[in-house]
Amino acid sequence: MNINLELYKIFYVVTKHLNITNASKELMISQPAISKSIKTLEEQLGGTLFVRTKRGVILTEEGKEFYNNIKEAMNYI
């Protein structure tokens, strides 16, 4: 498995904001780049991490589990 830490960082920041626009501002990358990164991560993990809504995103059960697995590591990094 090819692990890309940048994808994890993007996931972490999107989860923190639950909003791609706000995550885009913090990360200083475009919204389409964030969406593509999340899609790539979902494909690598074989599941859906977020449900997209008009107001932002909501974590799926898989997303919550993944977040719980990486949040402490991301805080250290």
Secondary structure, DSSP 8 states (H G I E B T S, - for coil): ----HHHHHHHHHHHHHT-HHHHHHHHTS-HHHHHHHHHHHHHHHTS--EEEETTEEEE-HHHHHHHHHHHHHHHH-
